Structure formats: structure tokens, C-alpha cells
Amino acid sequence: MIVVVFALLASVGFGTSAIFIKLGLNSMKSTTGTFLSLVSGSLILITISLIFYSNELVIANKTIFSWLILSALLNFLGGRYLNYTSVNLLGVARATTIIGTAPLFATVLAITIGNETLTLPVLLGTLMIIFGLLMVISEK
């Protein structure tokens, strides 16, 4: 049950941050906002990691390190810039709804690359995501 609470708290955090993104981007470009967010977030994360997890920061396996770097480039650099740009251009409600379709892509990749099984609840959830996306993008 506690993991559900953590997931809901993460959603609250992401939803709240979208409002702050919109407010911050009223006075700067998406590229500047992305840069400032990445620098400040990295400084905070590096500090916390050095204090609490310094022994785990050494990654001997180059393959694992490569996957983590690729994830960082896609998520933190590319994803954040596109997130900020979409919030700035579409508004918070529409952009976060569209960004919320991430489970759709995660499900497709989990099944095709991760060899996970498609269950009825996952299929129904995926169809609801597609239906919700169609409603948002067809809004006039």
C-alpha cells in the first residue's frame, strides 16, 4: 500500500512542478528554463548522492554506465526540454495530459523489448490512455 502512496505523491510532485514550469517560462525561453532546471537539479542530486550513496557511485560495468547515460540524455535533456516547451505552448492542463501518455509507450516497449506479457488490465489501461489522448488532442 505504501508504494501506491509514493506513486501518488510522485504524481502530485509532477503536477505541481508543471505549474512552476509555466510560471517560470513566462519570463524566459524553454531552453533557458531547461538549462537552469538541469543545473540546479544536478547540484542537489550530486550533493545528496555524495552524502548518502558515495560508495554506490562507482560503476565498474561500462554497459550499465552506457545505459544510464543514454537514459539521462533522453530523459533529463531531451524529455525535459520537450516537456517545458509543450507546457509553455499548450498550457499546463493539455501538456501534462499528453505527457501522461508515457505508460502507453512504456507498455509497448516492455512487451516488445522486455518480453513482458500483455494482461487484460494493462490492455484496458492502454486503451483508456489512447481514448483520453484522442479527447485532449481533438479539443478545440
Disulfide bonds with the S-S distance in Angstrom:
none
